[in-house]
Amino acid sequence: MNILSRLRRLTPAITLPLSVAMLVVSLFLVFMHTVTVRQMKEIGLPAALQLPAVEKRMEVLREQNDVAELQAHLRGGTEEEMLHVYVLPDSEELDRLLMTLDVLFSDLENKKMLTAFSPVEIGEATPVSFEGIADPLRAVPVTFEVSVTEKGLSTMLLFFDLSGLMTISDVLTPEEIQHLLNLTEEENPAAITALEHFLSHDLLRYAEEPKPIDSQLLRSFPSGEFEQSFRSILGTSRLQDAVQLLSGLRGTLRTHNLWPLRLLSLKDSAIHVDGPDKIRLKVKLEAYARGK
């Protein structure tokens, strides 16, 4: 007798409890399946959705760390060391000072912006002091006369204005830097470190190749809104003029080890117009050094 024949012989008193029992088992299995699916939704799916964001954040952090290590390697020293050796040396460093001016004159002459210049005269150093600087300083007077075009005049004054500056942040105004900080905090606060690395980049290296440095920062901002504001701020800042000037001098400044530039200040000047686009400029500068 097969199983089907035996089941047909069961009475309703037996089949009813058996059916109920099987129904209960089925409902229990369905319930356990529902619980398992819910756990997958609550645990597995959110983790899968968060993973790309975590990977993206780690990639940004790795890029920022690589930039920091690269900067430390390229600079070969701290900003304070460079300041003491080049910007504010502990001796008058007249040879380096005269070479810096010679590089400037030669560049302007090659670009037809300078037609003549007098010998550079160096005077006696005198003690000077500045508010907020505890170390004693000396000022070395430097005088000369040049014949330049209007463009040559503006380029020369910009060169003196950039002397002593080392990084991108040195060239930007406090208002421009604050604007960049505000934009960063609005769009991606985690990119503050990337912005700090950008601002601390060596100014001459930025003038040599600005695009890779810009791109390094802009990768932290997926939308185009930050880039548009970023370009607008830099486009109207003094940084663009600095890049244009230093990009033409970069090879010479590197070759003669003249970067960063010695700190110079324009103490006095006299301008005489000799004709259309012919300006005679007499300049008195002060070159600074540390010590009494």
C-alpha positions in Angstrom: 0.0 0.0 0.0 1.5 3.3 -1.0 1.6 6.5 1.0 -1.2 8.2 -1.0 -3.5 5.4 -0.2 -2.7 5.6 3.5 -3.4 9.4 3.6 -6.8 8.9 2.0 -7.7 6.5 4.8 -6.9 9.2 7.5 -10.0 10.5 9.3 -10.9 14.3 9.5 -10.0 14.2 13.2 -6.4 13.4 12.2 -6.0 15.5 9.1 -7.3 18.8 10.6 -4.7 19.0 13.4 -2.0 17.9 10.9 -3.0 20.7 8.4 -3.0 23.3 11.2 0.5 22.2 12.3 1.9 22.4 8.8 0.3 25.9 8.3 2.0 27.1 11.6 5.3 25.8 10.4 4.9 27.5 7.0 4.0 30.8 8.7 7.1 30.5 11.0 9.3 30.0 8.0 7.8 33.0 6.2 8.4 35.1 9.3 12.0 34.1 9.6 12.6 34.9 5.9 11.0 38.3 6.5 13.3 39.0 9.4 16.4 38.0 7.4 15.4 40.3 4.5 14.9 43.2 6.9 18.3 42.7 8.5 19.9 42.7 5.1 18.2 46.0 4.3 19.1 47.6 7.7 22.7 46.4 7.8 23.9 45.3 4.3 22.4 48.0 2.1 23.4 51.1 4.2 26.9 49.8 4.4 27.0 49.3 0.6 25.7 52.8 0.1 28.2 54.4 2.5 31.2 52.5 1.0 31.7 54.8 -2.0 31.7 57.9 0.2 34.2 56.4 2.6 36.5 55.4 -0.3 36.2 58.9 -1.8 37.1 60.4 1.6 40.1 58.1 2.0 41.3 59.0 -1.6 41.1 62.7 -0.7 43.1 62.1 2.5 45.7 60.2 0.6 46.1 62.9 -2.0 46.4 65.5 0.7 49.1 63.5 2.4 51.0 63.0 -0.8 50.9 66.8 -1.5 52.3 67.5 2.0 55.1 65.0 1.6 56.0 66.4 -1.9 56.1 70.0 -0.6 58.4 69.0 2.2 60.7 67.2 -0.2 60.8 70.0 -2.8 61.4 72.8 -0.4 64.4 71.2 1.2 63.9 73.2 4.4 61.4 75.1 6.4 60.0 78.5 5.6 61.8 79.9 8.6 65.2 78.6 7.3 64.5 80.1 3.9 63.5 83.4 5.5 66.8 83.6 7.4 69.0 82.5 4.6 67.5 84.4 1.6 64.8 86.9 2.6 66.5 88.4 5.7 70.1 87.1 5.7 72.4 87.7 8.6 74.9 89.5 6.3 74.5 92.2 3.7 74.9 89.6 0.8 75.8 92.3 -1.7 76.7 90.0 -4.5 73.4 88.3 -4.4 71.6 91.6 -4.1 73.4 93.0 -7.2 72.7 89.8 -9.1 69.0 90.1 -8.4 68.9 93.6 -9.8 71.0 92.5 -12.8 68.5 89.7 -13.6 65.6 92.2 -13.4 67.3 94.7 -15.7 68.3 92.0 -18.2 64.8 90.7 -18.4 63.2 94.1 -18.9 65.9 95.0 -21.5 65.2 91.8 -23.4 61.5 92.6 -23.5 62.2 96.2 -24.8 60.8 97.7 -21.5 64.2 99.1 -20.4 66.6 101.1 -22.6 69.2 102.3 -20.1 70.3 102.0 -16.5 72.9 103.6 -14.3 75.4 101.8 -12.0 73.9 100.6 -8.7 75.1 102.5 -5.7 75.3 100.8 -2.3 75.3 102.9 0.9 76.1 102.3 4.6 73.8 100.0 6.4 71.8 101.6 9.3 69.8 99.9 12.1 66.0 99.8 11.7 63.1 98.4 13.7 59.6 97.3 12.8 56.6 96.8 14.9 56.1 93.2 15.8 59.7 92.2 14.9 61.9 91.7 18.0 65.2 90.9 16.1 67.4 93.8 15.2 67.6 94.6 11.5 69.8 96.6 9.2 68.8 98.5 6.1 71.2 98.7 3.2 70.4 101.7 0.9 70.4 101.0 -2.8 70.0 103.7 -5.5 70.0 103.6 -9.3 68.4 105.3 -12.3 66.6 103.6 -15.2 64.9 104.6 -18.5 61.8 102.4 -18.9 58.5 102.2 -20.7 55.2 102.5 -18.9 55.0 98.7 -18.8 58.5 98.4 -17.6 57.8 100.8 -14.8 54.8 98.8 -13.5 56.8 95.5 -13.9 59.7 96.9 -11.9 57.5 98.2 -9.1 55.7 94.8 -9.0 59.0 93.0 -8.7 59.9 95.1 -5.6 56.5 94.5 -4.2 56.9 90.7 -4.5 60.3 90.7 -2.9 60.4 88.7 0.3 57.2 86.8 -0.5 57.4 83.0 -0.7 54.0 81.4 -0.9 50.6 81.9 -2.7 49.0 83.1 0.5 51.7 85.8 0.8 50.4 87.4 -2.5 46.7 87.2 -1.8 44.9 89.7 0.5 43.3 88.6 3.8 39.9 89.3 2.2 40.7 87.0 -0.7 41.9 84.2 1.6 38.8 84.6 3.8 36.6 84.4 0.7 38.3 81.1 -0.3 37.8 79.7 3.2 34.1 80.6 3.2 33.6 78.9 -0.1 35.3 75.8 1.1 33.3 75.6 4.3 30.1 76.0 2.3 30.8 73.3 -0.3 33.2 70.8 1.4 34.5 71.5 4.9 36.7 68.4 4.7 38.7 70.2 1.9 40.1 72.8 4.3 43.4 70.9 4.4 43.6 70.8 0.6 43.1 74.6 0.6 45.8 75.1 3.2 48.2 73.1 1.0 47.3 75.2 -2.0 47.9 78.4 -0.1 51.3 77.2 1.2 52.6 76.3 -2.2 55.9 77.9 -3.2 55.1 81.0 -5.3 57.8 80.4 -7.9 56.8 76.8 -8.4 53.2 77.8 -8.8 54.3 80.4 -11.5 56.2 77.6 -13.3 53.2 75.2 -13.5 50.0 76.6 -12.0 47.6 74.1 -13.6 48.6 70.9 -11.7 48.4 72.8 -8.4 45.0 74.3 -9.2 43.8 70.8 -10.3 45.0 69.3 -7.0 42.8 71.6 -5.1 39.8 71.5 -7.4 39.6 67.7 -7.2 38.2 68.1 -3.7 35.2 70.0 -5.1 33.0 67.9 -7.4 30.6 70.8 -8.5 31.7 73.6 -10.8 30.5 76.3 -8.4 33.7 76.4 -6.4 35.9 76.4 -9.5 34.0 79.3 -11.0 34.4 81.4 -7.8 38.0 80.2 -7.4 38.9 81.4 -10.9 37.1 84.7 -10.4 39.0 85.4 -7.1 42.4 84.5 -8.5 41.7 86.3 -11.8 41.3 89.6 -10.1 44.0 89.1 -7.5 47.7 90.2 -7.6 48.6 86.5 -8.0 48.0 86.6 -11.8 50.5 89.5 -12.2 52.9 87.7 -10.0 52.6 84.5 -12.1 53.1 86.4 -15.3 56.3 88.2 -14.0 57.9 85.2 -12.2 57.1 82.7 -15.0 59.5 84.7 -17.3 62.2 84.8 -14.6 61.9 81.3 -13.2 64.8 79.8 -15.0 67.2 82.6 -14.2 66.2 82.9 -10.6 66.7 79.1 -10.1 70.0 79.1 -11.9 71.5 81.9 -9.8 69.8 80.7 -6.6 68.0 84.0 -6.1 64.7 82.6 -4.9 63.1 83.5 -2.6 63.9 87.2 -3.3 65.7 89.4 -0.8 63.2 91.7 1.0 63.3 95.1 -0.6 61.3 98.2 0.1 60.9 101.3 -2.1 61.9 104.3 0.1 61.9 107.0 -2.5 61.5 107.6 -6.2 61.5 110.4 -8.8 59.8 110.1 -12.2 60.5 112.2 -15.2 58.7 111.7 -18.5 61.1 112.2 -21.4 58.5 111.5 -24.2 55.8 109.1 -25.3 56.3 105.9 -23.3 59.7 107.1 -22.2 60.1 107.4 -18.4 63.2 108.1 -16.4 63.0 106.7 -12.9 65.3 107.3 -10.0 64.9 104.8 -7.3 66.1 104.5 -3.7 65.5 101.0 -2.1 66.3 99.5 1.2 67.6 95.9 1.4 67.2 94.3 4.8 69.5 92.1 6.8 69.3 90.7 10.3 71.6 91.9 13.1 73.0 95.2 14.3 
